[in-house]
Amino acid sequence: MKKLVGYIISIAGIAVMALGFGMVNLDLKILETISPNYLVGVGIGGVIVGVIISLNFSKTGKSKNKPKQAKSEVPIYEGAGKNRKIVGYQKD
């Protein structure tokens, strides 16, 4: 769900960039007072922020599902030299 917010912000940034570049013409008085360069800058910023939000939430969502190991396991060997074999593991 939080990843969706990043996508929406990115799409809004692309729409603002299109307004700034003049690809989409809307007859709004407020757009006439704002410089197109500012609109393009805000649009690029929106795209960057949206991508960062969507990437951060995708990484945290994956790491929550991983099981945590309380202790590391150390192998127990039997034999000596090249003839040794792992016979079990002991929790450290």
Secondary structure, DSSP 8 states (H G I E B T S, - for coil): -HHHHHHHHHHHHHHHHHHHHTSS----HHHHHS-HHHHHHHHHHHHHHHHHHHHHHHHHHHHHTS---SS-EEEEEESSGGG-EEEEEEE-
